[in-house]
Amino acid sequence: MTIYANYAATTPALSPVVVKELCEYLGGTHLNAGRNFEGLEAGAIALRARRAIAKLFGVADPLKVLFTSGATASLNMAINGMVRQGDHVLSTGVEHNATARPLEALRKSGVIEIDWLRCDPDGSLDVQTLRRAIRKNTRLLVMSHASNVLGTILPITACFRIARECGILTILDTAQTGGVLPFTMGDCCDVIAFAGHKGLGGLAGSGGFVIGAEASGEMRSWILGGTGSVSHSLDMPEFMPDKFEPGTQNTIGILSLAISVEEILRTGVERIREHECALTARFIAGLREIKKIKIHGTLDPDRSVSVVSIAVQGCDAGEVSRYLFENHGIITRSGLHCSPLAHKTAGTYPDGTVRFSFGSRTTEEDIDTVLEALSTM
């Protein structure tokens, strides 16, 4: 029996409801939206997904939901579309490379200056750290909702309110929280980047971003091309969603999102959160009984998503992951998890950690089996 404990990387399998409808779709005509009469179906699929995602994130206008290949593409588009020469940008010490690398590239090219807001070793961020870092030319704040290494949930509401008061635009990376942690876009967040293949339960290669009214005017189109609209012009359209959706869309990926997010809405994100919180609490309690294990993060399930990183005394992280898989069929992820900033914050760089992450199909029995396997090391 295999136990999957790597939900922070990707959801291991589509739900039966999603699989059934995708198979029906693949058996018929599937053409690109806006380019032919049959392609009207693709446009209807996109609108269905926009409506579901808009409801999930509390957005009134579904046309403000834009589709990309995932959170990485969305963050690159938003960051590069927002910044201007000479801007100062703030981000945190637990960011994924999907945020850190595009920001660092802009810094190296002399476009922006960056300050990485210092977090505590458990991933917590004091909002006063943000206040002290703001300058006159600070234009953008980019934050993960929760660390993909430590699981720690960052104080986005308080931080974004401060940013709004100072006229700073905001981008939120919800790769670890979309579909598993209740929240809405509210009045203070300008862009929400989401990954389709994690908590939202869609296919890999799906995702996108939600954009607010002010940001939609401030953000430039970073990827340009055909839209099937305003084809007489060599300029990108200025209206949504065409402004940010050039080229042929991943319609089957978008359909997977529509079906899965509708299922999440029926289940209720609060119920999903409750399940994952209980699993995390059970896991942390069990880990505390194993003396040779050090847990990184807050150790508080209410302040984190279902991501737990550990170090085993005297053991290499990669070897621990290998042992768990080869001897117990437990799938984890070891190393730096595409987030060297978070590991430097936690004091686990360059060795990394073994990361466990749980999801909707994880059971209490799975947790107990993992704990038993760790106790035998």
C-alpha positions as CSV (number, residue, x, y, z in Angstrom):
1,M,0.0,0.0,0.0
2,T,1.3,3.5,-0.9
3,I,0.6,6.5,1.3
4,Y,0.9,9.8,-0.5
5,A,2.2,12.6,1.7
6,N,3.2,15.2,-0.9
7,Y,0.0,17.2,-1.5
8,A,2.0,20.4,-1.3
9,A,3.6,19.4,-4.6
10,T,0.4,18.2,-6.4
11,T,-2.8,16.4,-5.7
12,P,-2.2,12.8,-6.6
13,A,-5.4,12.0,-8.4
14,L,-8.5,13.7,-9.9
15,S,-11.8,13.1,-8.2
16,P,-14.1,10.5,-9.9
17,V,-16.5,13.4,-10.7
18,V,-13.8,15.3,-12.6
19,V,-12.5,12.2,-14.4
20,K,-16.0,11.2,-15.6
21,E,-16.8,14.6,-17.1
22,L,-13.3,15.0,-18.7
23,C,-13.7,11.6,-20.4
24,E,-17.0,12.7,-21.8
25,Y,-15.5,16.0,-23.1
26,L,-12.5,14.2,-24.7
27,G,-14.9,11.9,-26.6
28,G,-16.4,14.9,-28.4
29,T,-15.3,18.1,-30.1
30,H,-12.7,20.2,-28.3
31,L,-11.7,23.4,-30.1
32,N,-10.2,26.7,-29.0
33,A,-12.4,29.5,-27.8
34,G,-13.3,32.4,-30.0
35,R,-11.8,31.1,-33.2
36,N,-14.8,29.1,-34.7
37,F,-18.4,28.3,-34.1
38,E,-17.7,25.0,-32.5
39,G,-15.2,26.7,-30.2
40,L,-18.1,28.5,-28.5
41,E,-18.1,25.4,-26.2
42,A,-14.6,26.2,-25.0
43,G,-15.7,29.8,-24.2
44,A,-18.6,28.3,-22.2
45,I,-16.2,26.0,-20.3
46,A,-14.0,29.0,-19.5
47,L,-16.9,31.0,-18.2
48,R,-18.1,28.1,-16.1
49,A,-14.7,27.9,-14.5
50,R,-14.4,31.7,-14.1
51,R,-17.8,31.7,-12.2
52,A,-16.7,28.8,-9.9
53,I,-13.4,30.4,-9.1
54,A,-14.9,33.8,-8.6
55,K,-17.3,32.4,-6.1
56,L,-14.5,30.5,-4.3
57,F,-12.4,33.7,-3.9
58,G,-15.4,36.1,-3.3
59,V,-15.0,38.0,-6.6
60,A,-18.1,39.7,-8.1
61,D,-17.0,39.8,-11.7
62,P,-16.0,36.4,-13.2
63,L,-14.3,38.1,-16.1
64,K,-11.6,39.2,-13.6
65,V,-10.6,35.5,-13.4
66,L,-7.7,34.9,-15.9
67,F,-6.2,31.5,-16.9
68,T,-2.5,30.6,-17.3
69,S,-0.5,27.5,-17.1
70,G,-0.3,27.8,-13.3
71,A,0.8,29.9,-10.3
72,T,4.3,30.3,-11.6
73,A,3.2,31.9,-14.9
74,S,0.6,34.0,-13.1
75,L,3.2,35.4,-10.6
76,N,5.7,36.1,-13.5
77,M,2.9,37.9,-15.4
78,A,1.7,39.9,-12.4
79,I,5.2,40.9,-11.1
80,N,6.6,41.9,-14.5
81,G,3.3,43.6,-15.5
82,M,3.2,45.7,-12.3
83,V,6.7,47.0,-11.7
84,R,8.3,50.0,-13.2
85,Q,11.9,51.3,-13.4
86,G,13.1,52.4,-10.0
87,D,10.3,50.7,-8.0
88,H,10.9,49.3,-4.5
89,V,9.3,45.9,-3.9
90,L,8.7,44.0,-0.7
91,S,8.4,40.3,-0.3
92,T,9.0,37.8,2.5
93,G,11.7,35.4,3.8
94,V,9.6,32.3,3.1
95,E,8.8,32.8,-0.6
96,H,8.8,30.1,-3.3
97,N,11.1,30.6,-6.2
98,A,8.1,31.3,-8.4
99,T,8.1,34.7,-6.7
100,A,11.8,35.0,-5.7
101,R,13.4,34.3,-9.0
102,P,11.4,36.8,-11.1
103,L,12.0,39.4,-8.4
104,E,15.7,38.7,-8.3
105,A,16.0,38.8,-12.1
106,L,14.4,42.3,-12.0
107,R,16.8,43.4,-9.3
108,K,19.8,42.1,-11.2
109,S,18.8,43.9,-14.3
110,G,18.5,47.2,-12.4
111,V,14.8,47.6,-12.7
112,I,13.8,47.3,-9.0
113,E,15.1,47.2,-5.5
114,I,13.9,44.5,-3.1
115,D,13.6,44.0,0.6
116,W,12.9,40.5,1.9
117,L,10.9,40.9,5.1
118,R,12.5,38.9,7.8
119,C,10.4,36.1,9.3
120,D,10.9,34.2,12.5
121,P,12.4,30.7,12.2
122,D,9.0,29.2,12.4
123,G,7.9,31.3,9.4
124,S,5.8,33.8,11.3
125,L,5.9,37.5,10.2
126,D,5.4,40.5,12.4
127,V,3.4,43.1,10.5
128,Q,5.5,45.8,12.1
129,T,8.4,44.5,10.0
130,L,6.4,45.5,7.0
131,R,5.6,49.0,8.3
132,R,9.3,49.6,8.9
133,A,10.3,48.5,5.4
134,I,8.0,50.7,3.4
135,R,9.7,53.5,1.4
136,K,8.3,56.4,-0.6
137,N,9.0,54.4,-3.8
138,T,7.6,51.1,-2.6
139,R,5.1,50.0,-5.3
140,L,4.5,46.3,-4.7
141,L,4.1,43.7,-2.0
142,V,4.3,40.1,-3.0
143,M,3.4,37.4,-0.4
144,S,2.8,33.7,-0.1
145,H,-0.4,33.0,1.8
146,A,1.4,30.0,3.5
147,S,4.9,28.7,3.3
148,N,5.3,25.5,1.2
149,V,8.1,24.4,3.6
150,L,6.9,25.3,7.1
151,G,3.1,25.5,6.4
152,T,2.9,28.8,8.3
153,I,0.0,31.0,7.4
154,L,1.1,34.6,6.9
155,P,-0.9,37.6,8.2
156,I,-2.0,38.7,4.7
157,T,-5.1,40.7,5.8
158,A,-3.1,42.9,8.2
159,C,-0.3,43.3,5.7
160,F,-2.5,44.1,2.7
161,R,-4.4,46.7,4.7
162,I,-1.1,48.4,5.6
163,A,-0.1,48.3,1.9
164,R,-3.5,49.7,0.8
165,E,-3.1,52.6,3.3
166,C,0.3,53.4,1.7
167,G,-0.9,53.0,-1.9
168,I,1.1,49.8,-2.5
169,L,-0.2,47.1,-4.9
170,T,-0.4,43.6,-3.6
171,I,0.1,40.1,-5.1
172,L,-0.9,36.9,-3.2
173,D,0.5,33.5,-4.0
174,T,-2.2,31.0,-3.0
175,A,-0.5,27.8,-4.3
176,Q,-0.7,26.2,-0.8
177,T,-4.1,27.6,0.3
178,G,-6.4,27.7,-2.7
179,G,-9.3,25.3,-2.0
180,V,-8.1,24.3,1.5
181,L,-8.1,27.5,3.5
182,P,-11.2,29.8,3.7
183,F,-10.5,33.3,2.5
184,T,-11.8,35.9,0.0
185,M,-10.1,38.5,-2.1
186,G,-11.6,41.3,0.0
187,D,-10.9,45.0,-0.5
188,C,-7.1,44.9,0.0
189,C,-5.7,42.3,-2.3
190,D,-5.0,43.3,-5.9
191,V,-4.0,40.0,-7.5
192,I,-4.5,36.4,-6.4
193,A,-2.3,33.8,-8.2
194,F,-3.6,30.2,-8.0
195,A,-2.4,26.8,-8.9
196,G,-4.9,24.4,-10.4
197,H,-3.2,21.1,-9.6
198,K,-2.9,21.4,-5.8
199,G,-5.8,22.2,-3.4
200,L,-8.1,23.1,-6.3
201,G,-7.9,19.5,-7.6
202,G,-7.4,20.2,-11.3
203,L,-5.0,19.0,-13.9
204,A,-1.3,19.9,-14.0
205,G,-0.7,22.9,-16.3
206,S,-3.8,24.7,-15.1
207,G,-4.1,27.8,-13.0
208,G,-4.4,31.5,-13.2
209,F,-4.9,34.7,-11.3
210,V,-7.7,37.0,-10.2
211,I,-7.2,40.7,-10.6
212,G,-8.9,43.7,-8.9
213,A,-10.2,46.8,-10.6
214,E,-7.2,49.1,-9.8
215,A,-4.6,46.4,-10.7
216,S,-6.2,45.6,-14.0
217,G,-5.5,49.2,-15.1
218,E,-2.0,49.3,-13.7
219,M,-0.8,45.8,-14.9
220,R,0.6,45.7,-18.4
221,S,0.2,42.7,-20.7
222,W,3.4,40.8,-20.3
223,I,2.7,37.9,-22.8
224,L,1.3,39.1,-26.1
225,G,-0.4,37.4,-29.0
226,G,-3.7,36.5,-30.7
227,T,-6.9,36.7,-28.7
228,G,-9.6,36.2,-31.4
229,S,-10.7,39.8,-30.7
230,V,-9.6,43.2,-32.0
231,S,-7.6,41.3,-34.6
232,H,-7.1,44.5,-36.8
233,S,-4.8,46.0,-34.1
234,L,-1.2,45.1,-33.3
235,D,-1.9,46.1,-29.7
236,M,-3.4,43.8,-27.1
237,P,-7.0,44.5,-26.1
238,E,-7.5,46.5,-22.9
239,F,-10.7,44.6,-21.8
240,M,-11.0,41.5,-19.7
241,P,-10.2,38.7,-20.0
242,D,-8.5,39.1,-23.4
243,K,-5.9,41.6,-22.1
244,F,-4.1,38.8,-20.2
245,E,-5.1,35.6,-22.2
246,P,-3.3,35.5,-25.5
247,G,-3.0,32.2,-27.5
248,T,-4.9,29.0,-27.3
249,Q,-6.1,28.1,-23.8
250,N,-5.7,24.8,-22.0
251,T,-9.4,24.1,-22.2
252,I,-9.3,20.6,-20.7
253,G,-7.3,21.9,-17.8
254,I,-9.8,24.8,-17.4
255,L,-12.6,22.3,-17.5
256,S,-11.0,20.2,-14.8
257,L,-10.8,23.3,-12.6
258,A,-14.5,24.1,-13.3
259,I,-15.6,20.7,-12.2
260,S,-13.3,20.4,-9.2
261,V,-13.9,23.9,-7.8
262,E,-17.7,23.3,-8.1
263,E,-17.2,20.1,-6.1
264,I,-15.1,22.1,-3.5
265,L,-17.9,24.6,-3.2
266,R,-20.4,21.8,-2.6
267,T,-18.2,20.3,0.1
268,G,-17.3,23.6,1.7
269,V,-13.8,24.9,2.2
270,E,-14.4,25.1,5.9
271,R,-15.1,21.3,6.0
272,I,-11.9,20.6,4.0
273,R,-9.9,22.9,6.4
274,E,-11.3,21.1,9.4
275,H,-10.2,17.7,8.1
276,E,-6.7,18.8,7.2
277,C,-6.3,20.6,10.6
278,A,-7.2,17.5,12.4
279,L,-4.7,15.4,10.4
280,T,-1.9,18.0,11.1
281,A,-2.7,18.1,14.8
282,R,-2.5,14.3,15.0
283,F,0.7,14.2,13.1
284,I,2.5,16.9,15.1
285,A,1.3,15.2,18.4
286,G,2.8,11.9,17.3
287,L,6.1,13.5,16.1
288,R,6.6,15.1,19.5
289,E,6.8,11.6,21.0
290,I,9.8,10.7,18.7
291,K,12.8,12.2,20.4
292,K,15.2,12.1,17.4
293,I,12.9,14.2,15.3
294,K,12.9,18.0,15.1
295,I,9.8,19.7,13.8
296,H,10.1,23.0,11.9
297,G,7.2,25.5,11.9
298,T,4.8,26.8,14.4
299,L,3.6,23.4,15.7
300,D,0.2,25.0,15.8
301,P,-2.3,23.4,13.3
302,D,-4.5,26.5,13.5
303,R,-1.7,28.7,12.2
304,S,-0.6,26.5,9.4
305,V,-1.8,24.5,6.4
306,S,-1.2,20.7,6.4
307,V,2.5,21.0,5.6
308,V,5.0,19.7,8.2
309,S,8.8,19.7,7.7
310,I,11.1,17.6,9.9
311,A,14.8,16.7,10.4
312,V,15.8,13.4,11.8
313,Q,18.9,13.5,14.0
314,G,21.9,12.0,12.3
315,C,20.1,11.3,9.0
316,D,20.2,13.0,5.6
317,A,16.8,14.3,4.5
318,G,17.1,12.5,1.1
319,E,17.9,9.2,2.8
320,V,14.9,9.5,5.1
321,S,12.6,10.0,2.2
322,R,14.2,7.1,0.4
323,Y,13.8,4.9,3.4
324,L,10.2,5.8,3.9
325,F,9.4,5.0,0.3
326,E,11.4,1.9,-0.2
327,N,10.5,0.3,3.2
328,H,7.0,1.6,3.8
329,G,5.6,3.0,0.5
330,I,5.4,6.5,1.9
331,I,5.8,9.3,-0.6
332,T,7.3,12.5,0.8
333,R,9.5,15.3,-0.6
334,S,13.0,16.1,0.7
335,G,15.5,18.9,0.0
336,L,14.9,22.6,-0.4
337,H,11.5,22.5,-2.0
338,C,12.2,25.3,-4.5
339,S,12.3,27.7,-1.5
340,P,15.9,28.4,-0.3
341,L,14.6,31.6,1.4
342,A,12.3,29.6,3.6
343,H,15.1,27.1,4.5
344,K,17.4,30.0,5.4
345,T,14.7,31.5,7.6
346,A,14.2,28.1,9.3
347,G,17.9,27.4,9.7
348,T,17.7,24.3,7.5
349,Y,19.8,25.5,4.6
350,P,21.5,23.9,2.7
351,D,20.6,20.5,4.0
352,G,16.9,20.9,3.7
353,T,14.1,18.9,5.4
354,V,11.7,16.0,4.8
355,R,8.3,17.5,4.1
356,F,5.0,15.8,4.8
357,S,1.8,17.3,3.4
358,F,-1.7,15.9,3.6
359,G,-4.9,16.3,1.7
360,S,-8.5,15.3,1.2
361,R,-7.8,11.6,0.8
362,T,-5.4,11.3,3.7
363,T,-6.9,9.3,6.6
364,E,-6.0,9.1,10.3
365,E,-4.8,5.5,9.6
366,D,-2.3,7.0,7.1
367,I,-1.0,9.4,9.7
368,D,-0.5,6.6,12.3
369,T,1.3,4.5,9.7
370,V,3.7,7.3,8.9
371,L,4.4,7.9,12.5
372,E,5.0,4.2,13.1
373,A,7.5,4.2,10.2
374,L,9.3,7.2,11.5
375,S,9.6,5.7,15.0
376,T,11.5,2.7,13.6
377,M,14.3,4.7,12.1
